[in-house]
Amino acid sequence: MGIESATYISQLSSTNPLGTDPVSEGDQHLRLIKSVLQSQFTNLGAVAVTVDAATLNTNPNAAAVAMAIALGG
């Protein structure tokens, strides 16, 4: 199949890697995932995210905060 390219999480294919892809391409898939996550969540830095899903779901500003993080702001 070959390695996909992506900048945003939504561009990653949930079907990759295929079961028929060479094992030797596994490292490239992992690098792509890391690259996409680091570009999407640039403001997290080395600090751990400690908010749980319940807190995010009850926060009236959660959608705005999530969008700001996704946009790098």
Backbone as JSON, one array per atom type, in Angstrom:
{
  "sequence": "MGIESATYISQLSSTNPLGTDPVSEGDQHLRLIKSVLQSQFTNLGAVAVTVDAATLNTNPNAAAVAMAIALGG",
  "N": [[0.82, -1.2, 0.0], [1.89, 1.31, 0.77], [3.03, 4.35, 2.32], [0.85, 6.63, 3.82], [0.12, 10.18, 3.64], [-0.25, 12.89, 5.88], [-1.46, 15.75, 7.63], [-3.31, 16.55, 9.42], [-5.35, 15.07, 11.97], [-7.77, 14.1, 11.0], [-7.08, 13.37, 8.45], [-5.77, 10.99, 8.59], [-5.88, 7.59, 7.75], [-8.09, 5.18, 8.9], [-7.85, 2.6, 8.15], [-5.25, 2.0, 7.63], [-2.12, 0.78, 8.87], [-2.3, -1.63, 6.24], [-2.98, -5.15, 6.51], [-1.42, -6.49, 4.77], [0.74, -4.89, 4.31], [4.27, -4.32, 4.34], [6.15, -5.29, 7.21], [8.35, -3.79, 7.66], [7.61, -1.19, 7.12], [6.38, -0.26, 9.34], [7.63, 1.5, 11.19], [7.55, 3.9, 9.81], [4.82, 4.45, 9.73], [4.33, 4.86, 12.46], [5.93, 7.15, 12.89], [4.55, 8.99, 11.3], [2.08, 9.16, 12.66], [2.96, 10.25, 15.12], [3.98, 12.71, 14.19], [1.67, 13.97, 13.17], [0.1, 14.18, 15.52], [1.78, 15.81, 17.09], [1.78, 18.13, 15.54], [-0.86, 18.89, 15.66], [-1.4, 19.28, 18.36], [0.18, 21.44, 19.44], [0.55, 23.17, 21.61], [0.72, 21.74, 23.95], [3.19, 20.84, 24.83], [5.61, 19.62, 27.12], [4.03, 19.04, 29.24], [1.83, 17.06, 31.1], [-1.48, 16.1, 30.21], [-4.16, 16.4, 32.26], [-6.88, 16.42, 32.49], [-9.98, 14.79, 32.69], [-12.34, 12.84, 30.69], [-14.97, 13.2, 31.61], [-14.88, 15.71, 32.85], [-14.28, 17.36, 30.67], [-16.57, 16.91, 29.15], [-18.56, 18.09, 30.69], [-17.91, 20.73, 30.74], [-18.89, 23.84, 29.69], [-17.45, 25.27, 27.83], [-15.98, 23.44, 26.45], [-16.05, 22.6, 23.74], [-15.13, 24.87, 22.4], [-12.58, 25.12, 23.52], [-11.4, 22.7, 22.7], [-11.44, 23.11, 19.94], [-9.74, 25.32, 19.73], [-7.34, 24.2, 20.59], [-6.98, 22.27, 18.61], [-6.58, 23.91, 16.44], [-4.2, 24.96, 17.03], [-4.03, 27.09, 18.74]],
  "CA": [[0.0, 0.0, 0.0], [2.67, 2.53, 0.85], [2.76, 5.21, 3.47], [-0.02, 7.77, 3.55], [0.62, 11.45, 4.15], [-1.29, 13.59, 6.61], [-1.09, 16.85, 8.51], [-4.36, 16.63, 10.42], [-5.85, 13.78, 12.43], [-8.85, 13.66, 10.1], [-6.51, 12.86, 7.21], [-5.23, 9.65, 8.81], [-6.81, 6.54, 7.35], [-8.25, 4.18, 9.96], [-7.57, 1.27, 7.59], [-3.8, 1.82, 7.47], [-1.54, 0.02, 7.78], [-3.0, -2.85, 5.83], [-2.36, -6.38, 6.98], [-0.47, -6.94, 3.75], [1.88, -3.97, 4.24], [5.5, -4.88, 4.92], [6.44, -4.93, 8.6], [9.42, -2.79, 7.63], [7.02, 0.15, 7.01], [5.74, 0.08, 10.61], [8.24, 2.68, 11.8], [7.09, 5.09, 9.1], [3.46, 4.71, 10.18], [4.43, 5.44, 13.79], [6.44, 8.53, 12.75], [3.46, 9.81, 10.77], [1.13, 9.4, 13.75], [3.6, 11.2, 16.04], [4.07, 14.0, 13.53], [0.33, 14.56, 13.12], [-0.3, 14.57, 16.88], [2.58, 16.96, 17.52], [1.37, 19.34, 14.81], [-2.22, 19.23, 16.07], [-1.41, 19.66, 19.77], [1.46, 22.14, 19.61], [0.65, 23.92, 22.86], [0.8, 20.87, 25.12], [4.58, 20.77, 25.28], [5.99, 18.46, 27.92], [3.14, 18.96, 30.38], [0.8, 16.03, 30.97], [-2.88, 16.53, 30.21], [-4.75, 15.69, 33.4], [-8.34, 16.56, 32.49], [-10.62, 13.55, 32.24], [-13.44, 13.01, 29.74], [-16.16, 13.71, 32.3], [-14.69, 17.15, 33.04], [-14.42, 17.99, 29.36], [-17.96, 16.8, 28.7], [-19.43, 18.98, 31.47], [-17.43, 22.09, 30.61], [-19.63, 24.5, 28.6], [-16.51, 25.79, 26.85], [-15.14, 22.33, 25.99], [-15.95, 22.59, 22.28], [-14.27, 25.99, 22.01], [-11.23, 24.79, 23.94], [-10.93, 21.65, 21.8], [-11.2, 23.71, 18.62], [-8.56, 26.17, 19.84], [-6.18, 23.3, 20.65], [-6.82, 21.66, 17.29], [-6.09, 24.93, 15.51], [-2.88, 25.4, 17.47], [-4.12, 28.34, 19.48]],
  "C": [[0.86, 1.25, 0.0], [2.22, 3.4, 2.02], [1.88, 6.38, 3.04], [0.66, 9.04, 4.0], [-0.54, 12.16, 4.81], [-0.68, 14.72, 7.42], [-2.06, 16.93, 9.67], [-4.87, 15.24, 10.77], [-6.91, 13.24, 11.48], [-8.34, 13.09, 8.78], [-5.9, 11.46, 7.36], [-6.29, 8.62, 8.44], [-6.87, 5.48, 8.45], [-7.96, 2.77, 9.46], [-6.08, 1.02, 7.39], [-3.14, 1.58, 8.81], [-2.38, -1.23, 7.47], [-2.27, -4.07, 6.37], [-1.33, -6.92, 6.02], [0.73, -6.02, 3.6], [3.11, -4.63, 4.87], [5.71, -4.4, 6.36], [7.48, -3.82, 8.64], [8.89, -1.37, 7.49], [6.39, 0.61, 8.33], [6.3, 1.33, 11.26], [7.79, 3.96, 11.12], [5.65, 5.45, 9.5], [3.48, 5.37, 11.57], [4.93, 6.88, 13.73], [5.35, 9.47, 12.24], [2.46, 10.15, 11.87], [1.7, 10.42, 14.73], [3.62, 12.61, 15.44], [2.71, 14.71, 13.5], [-0.1, 15.02, 14.51], [0.48, 15.78, 17.37], [2.19, 18.23, 16.79], [-0.02, 19.8, 15.22], [-2.28, 19.77, 17.5], [-0.11, 20.36, 20.14], [1.63, 22.79, 20.97], [0.76, 23.04, 24.1], [2.21, 20.78, 25.67], [4.85, 19.5, 26.06], [5.08, 18.26, 29.12], [2.07, 17.9, 30.11], [-0.59, 16.64, 30.99], [-3.59, 15.72, 31.28], [-6.26, 15.82, 33.47], [-8.94, 15.26, 31.99], [-11.81, 13.86, 31.34], [-14.67, 13.6, 30.4], [-16.07, 15.22, 32.5], [-14.86, 17.89, 31.72], [-15.88, 18.0, 28.91], [-18.91, 17.72, 29.47], [-19.01, 20.44, 31.39], [-18.16, 22.75, 29.43], [-18.72, 25.06, 27.51], [-15.66, 24.7, 26.2], [-14.98, 22.34, 24.48], [-15.02, 23.69, 21.8], [-12.82, 25.7, 22.36], [-10.63, 23.74, 23.01], [-10.61, 22.21, 20.44], [-9.93, 24.56, 18.65], [-7.29, 25.32, 19.87], [-5.92, 22.71, 19.27], [-6.25, 22.63, 16.27], [-4.74, 25.49, 15.93], [-2.9, 26.69, 18.25], [-4.56, 28.12, 20.83]]
}
